[in-house]
């Protein structure tokens, strides 16, 4: 069963079908994608079924049901839409059974490999017309790659082996910096602030981080393509002035504001599926915020469930901070990242990592309850 489990994890967490589509063949990519779903169903059949992820089922059901009837303007063809829905429910039903069996060390190794694909991209398959000086590895989008690095970095605080933890902190930091994601820098700093609460000695991570950043800026001269954000960062560290307008260029807040009027017009049932995803009549770019996407496309019911789910995760992980501080860190990473990304329903690795936090939270609760009882 381990071979089956690791095969599925490799295909989904490393985003293999998508990178194959980009670099090799769309036909092979489709085959690998459907193969991964077949394996998930097979894993579900062969294993003992346990509790379902009720939160995810409620979110998926209300979102797809309401968004499909509240607005028909952006709905894909019926067969495409049904396949999209089926894939999502395979992820959250069959995939949840798999997720429960993944240990911290197993997940850590897969995320480490995923982060290192950023280096592979620089060495072997960079596309200057698409990458524009930002790097994303197998995840194609630099912001998604930065999330993998952030999640992996947060998970390092759950790794007992000090050498393995240090390796991860270095790799996830350097690879995350190569995405040139402003979100990465902000959340990375937040993680390290939280880590000081875990152990004051973790303040040395800031020193390591600053040293890595300095080395990164110096060695960046050897990167195949330069990025404007790197030049801005270099200017700041050297004491040169940088215009605020340059730093804010392409910021998420400006993108969110494009959709506020649309959301306000239909707050109860939304504007319909895909209305917030970009390439619509009104806007060329997506909303880049999962909370706004759900609210704007399906209204108040699914967004309430979505927010309540993550409030439950955040509060629950905070209560266990003394025992499992990494859970609170990972919850923060995911919740903040979802405010900058609108592909929650699309990416298997995002759903898997979200469900892993939920599963790990429930497991830790039971362990703590047992510990207190004894």
C-alpha positions in Angstrom: 0.0 0.0 0.0 3.0 2.3 0.6 3.8 2.2 -3.1 0.3 3.2 -4.0 0.3 5.9 -1.4 3.6 7.4 -2.5 2.7 7.2 -6.1 -0.5 9.3 -5.5 1.4 11.7 -3.3 4.1 12.2 -5.9 1.6 12.8 -8.7 -0.4 15.3 -6.7 1.9 17.1 -4.3 4.6 17.5 -7.0 2.0 18.6 -9.5 3.3 16.1 -12.1 0.4 16.1 -14.6 0.5 19.9 -14.9 4.2 20.2 -15.4 4.0 17.3 -17.9 1.4 19.3 -19.8 3.7 22.3 -19.9 6.9 20.6 -20.8 6.1 17.3 -22.6 2.6 16.5 -23.8 -1.0 17.4 -23.1 -2.1 13.9 -23.9 0.3 12.3 -21.4 -0.7 15.0 -18.9 -4.4 14.0 -19.2 -3.5 10.3 -18.8 -1.5 11.0 -15.7 -4.3 13.2 -14.3 -7.0 10.6 -14.7 -4.6 7.9 -13.5 -4.1 9.8 -10.3 -7.8 10.0 -9.7 -8.2 6.3 -10.5 -5.5 5.5 -7.9 -7.3 7.7 -5.3 -10.5 5.8 -5.8 -8.6 2.5 -5.7 -6.9 3.5 -2.4 -10.3 4.4 -1.0 -11.8 1.0 -2.0 -8.9 -1.0 -0.6 -8.7 0.8 2.8 -11.1 0.9 5.7 -13.3 4.0 5.5 -13.3 6.4 8.5 -14.9 9.8 9.2 -15.6 12.0 6.3 -14.4 15.6 6.0 -17.9 17.1 6.6 -16.5 20.7 6.3 -15.2 20.2 2.8 -18.3 18.3 1.7 -20.5 21.2 2.9 -18.3 23.8 1.2 -18.2 21.9 -2.1 -21.9 21.1 -2.1 -23.1 24.6 -1.3 -20.6 26.4 -3.6 -21.2 24.3 -6.7 -24.9 24.1 -6.2 -25.5 27.8 -5.6 -22.9 29.1 -8.1 -24.2 26.9 -10.9 -27.8 28.4 -10.6 -27.1 31.9 -9.5 -25.4 32.9 -12.8 -25.1 31.2 -16.1 -22.8 33.7 -17.8 -19.5 32.0 -17.1 -20.4 28.3 -16.7 -18.3 25.9 -18.8 -20.0 23.2 -20.9 -22.0 20.8 -18.7 -19.7 17.8 -19.2 -16.6 19.9 -18.3 -18.4 21.3 -15.2 -19.4 17.8 -14.0 -15.9 16.5 -14.4 -14.6 19.5 -12.4 -17.0 18.7 -9.6 -16.3 15.0 -9.6 -12.6 15.6 -9.4 -13.1 17.9 -6.4 -15.2 15.3 -4.5 -12.7 12.6 -5.3 -10.0 14.8 -3.7 -12.0 15.5 -0.5 -13.5 12.1 0.0 -11.0 9.5 -1.3 -8.0 11.8 -0.8 -9.0 12.5 2.8 -8.6 8.8 3.6 -5.1 8.9 2.2 -4.2 12.2 3.9 -4.9 10.7 7.3 -2.1 8.2 6.9 0.6 10.7 5.9 3.2 11.3 8.7 4.9 14.7 9.3 8.2 13.3 8.0 6.6 11.8 4.8 5.0 15.1 4.0 8.2 17.0 4.8 10.2 15.0 2.3 7.6 15.5 -0.5 7.5 19.2 0.1 11.3 19.4 0.2 11.4 17.7 -3.2 8.7 20.0 -4.5 10.7 23.1 -3.4 13.8 21.8 -5.1 12.0 21.6 -8.4 12.5 25.4 -8.4 16.2 24.8 -8.8 15.5 22.3 -11.6 13.6 24.9 -13.4 16.5 27.4 -13.3 18.9 24.7 -14.5 16.9 22.9 -17.1 13.6 24.3 -18.3 13.3 28.0 -17.7 11.1 29.9 -20.1 12.2 33.6 -20.2 8.9 34.7 -21.9 6.8 33.2 -19.1 9.1 33.2 -16.0 10.1 36.9 -16.2 12.8 36.4 -13.6 10.5 34.6 -11.1 10.8 30.9 -10.6 8.1 28.3 -9.8 9.5 24.8 -10.4 6.8 22.2 -11.1 4.1 24.5 -9.8 4.3 26.9 -12.8 3.0 29.8 -10.8 5.6 31.5 -8.5 3.0 32.3 -5.9 1.9 28.6 -5.7 5.6 27.6 -5.4 6.0 30.1 -2.6 3.1 28.4 -0.7 4.8 25.0 -1.0 8.0 26.6 0.5 6.1 28.3 3.3 4.2 25.2 4.2 7.4 23.2 4.2 9.2 25.9 6.3 6.4 25.8 8.8 6.5 22.1 9.0 10.2 22.2 9.9 9.2 23.1 13.4 7.6 19.6 13.7 10.8 17.8 12.6 12.7 16.3 15.5 15.9 15.6 13.7 17.9 18.9 14.0 20.0 18.4 10.9 17.1 17.6 8.8 15.2 20.6 10.2 18.1 22.9 9.4 18.4 21.6 5.9 14.7 22.2 5.3 14.8 25.7 6.7 17.7 26.6 4.4 16.2 25.0 1.3 12.6 26.3 1.8 13.9 29.8 2.5 16.2 30.0 -0.5 13.7 28.4 -2.9 11.0 30.6 -1.5 13.1 33.7 -2.2 13.6 32.6 -5.8 9.8 32.9 -6.3 10.1 36.6 -5.5 6.8 36.5 -3.8 6.0 39.4 -1.5 3.6 37.1 0.3 6.4 34.7 1.0 8.5 37.3 2.7 5.7 38.6 4.9 4.6 35.1 6.0 8.2 33.9 6.4 8.8 36.8 8.9 5.5 36.0 10.6 6.4 32.3 11.0 9.7 33.3 12.6 8.0 35.7 15.0 5.7 32.9 16.1 8.6 30.5 16.4 10.1 32.8 19.1 7.1 32.0 21.3 7.9 28.3 20.8 11.4 28.8 22.0 13.3 32.1 22.5 16.4 30.5 21.0 14.6 30.5 17.7 15.4 34.2 17.4 18.7 33.0 15.9 16.6 32.0 12.8 16.3 35.7 12.0 20.1 36.0 12.0 20.3 33.0 9.7 17.6 34.4 7.5 19.3 37.7 7.1 22.5 36.0 6.2 20.7 33.8 3.7 19.1 36.9 2.2 22.4 38.7 1.9 24.0 35.7 0.2 21.0 35.4 -2.0 21.2 39.0 -3.2 24.9 38.7 -3.9 24.6 35.3 -5.7 21.6 36.5 -7.7 23.9 38.0 -10.2 24.4 34.5 -11.5 20.6 33.9 -12.1 19.7 33.6 -15.8 17.1 36.4 -15.6 16.8 39.3 -13.3 13.6 40.3 -11.5 12.6 43.9 -10.7 11.6 42.9 -7.1 15.2 41.7 -6.5 16.5 45.0 -7.7 14.1 46.8 -5.3 15.2 44.6 -2.4 18.9 45.1 -3.2 18.3 48.9 -3.3 16.5 48.8 0.1 19.3 46.8 1.7 22.0 49.2 0.3 20.1 52.2 1.6 18.9 53.5 -1.7 15.4 55.0 -2.0 12.6 53.0 -3.7 9.3 54.6 -4.6 6.3 53.2 -2.8 4.4 53.0 -6.0 7.0 50.7 -7.4 6.8 48.4 -4.4 3.0 48.3 -4.6 2.9 47.7 -8.3 0.7 44.7 -9.0 -0.4 44.4 -5.4 -3.3 42.1 -4.5 -5.3 44.9 -2.8 -5.7 46.7 -6.1 -7.0 43.5 -7.7 -9.5 42.8 -4.9 -11.0 46.3 -5.3 -11.9 45.5 -8.9 -14.5 43.0 -7.7 -16.0 44.8 -4.6 -18.9 46.3 -6.6 -19.8 42.9 -8.2 -19.8 41.2 -4.8 -22.0 44.0 -3.3 -24.5 43.6 -6.0 -25.3 40.0 -5.3 -24.2 39.2 -1.7 -26.7 36.4 -1.0 -26.3 34.1 -3.9 -23.3 35.5 -5.8 -22.7 36.1 -9.5 -22.2 32.6 -10.6 -19.4 30.1 -11.1 -16.2 31.5 -12.5 -17.4 35.1 -12.2 -14.4 36.0 -10.1 -11.8 33.9 -11.9 -10.8 36.4 -14.6 -11.3 36.7 -18.3 -14.9 37.7 -17.7 -16.8 40.6 -19.3 -15.7 43.1 -16.7 -12.2 42.0 -15.6 -9.3 40.3 -17.3 -7.6 39.2 -14.0 -9.0 36.9 -11.3 -9.8 38.2 -7.9 -6.8 36.4 -6.3 -8.6 35.9 -3.0 -10.4 32.6 -2.2 -12.7 34.3 0.3 -13.8 36.9 -2.2 -14.1 34.3 -4.9 -16.5 32.1 -2.9 -18.4 35.1 -1.6 -18.6 36.7 -5.1 -19.6 33.5 -6.9 -21.9 31.7 -4.5 -22.8 34.2 -1.8 -23.1 34.2 2.0 -23.8 30.5 2.7 -20.6 28.8 1.4 -18.4 31.7 2.5 -19.8 31.4 6.0 -19.0 27.7 6.1 -15.5 28.3 4.6 -14.6 31.0 7.2 -16.1 29.0 10.1 -14.0 26.0 9.0 -10.7 27.9 9.2 -11.7 29.7 12.4 -12.3 26.2 13.9 -8.8 25.1 12.6 -7.1 28.3 13.8 -8.7 28.3 17.3 -8.2 24.6 17.6 -4.5 24.8 16.7 -4.0 27.7 19.0 -5.4 25.7 21.9 -2.8 23.0 21.1 0.0 25.4 20.7 1.8 24.1 23.7 1.8 20.6 22.4 1.9 21.1 18.6 2.9 24.6 17.7 3.6 23.7 14.1 -0.2 23.3 13.6 -0.9 26.9 14.4 2.0 28.0 12.1 0.6 26.0 9.2 -2.9 27.3 9.8 -1.6 30.8 9.5 0.3 30.0 6.4 -2.8 28.5 4.7 -5.3 31.2 5.9 -3.1 34.1 4.7 -2.2 32.4 1.4 -5.8 31.9 0.6 -6.2 35.7 0.7 -3.8 35.9 -2.2 -5.0 32.9 -4.3 -8.3 31.8 -5.8 -7.5 28.2 -6.9 -8.6 26.3 -3.8 -11.0 24.1 -5.8 -8.5 23.5 -8.6 -5.2 22.4 -7.1 -5.0 18.9 -5.6 -1.9 19.8 -3.5 -3.7 22.8 -2.0 -6.6 20.7 -1.0 -4.4 17.9 0.3 -2.3 20.2 2.5 -5.5 21.9 3.8 -7.0 18.6 4.7 -3.8 17.4 6.3 -3.9 20.3 8.8 -7.5 19.3 9.6 -6.6 15.6 10.0 -3.5 16.4 12.1 -5.5 18.7 14.3 -8.0 16.0 15.1 -5.3 13.4 15.7 -3.4 15.8 18.1 -6.7 16.6 19.9 -7.2 12.9 20.7 -3.5 12.5 21.8 -3.8 15.4 24.1 -7.1 14.2 25.6 -5.6 10.8 26.2 -2.5 12.3 27.7 -4.6 14.5 30.1 -6.8 11.5 30.9 -3.9 9.3 31.9 
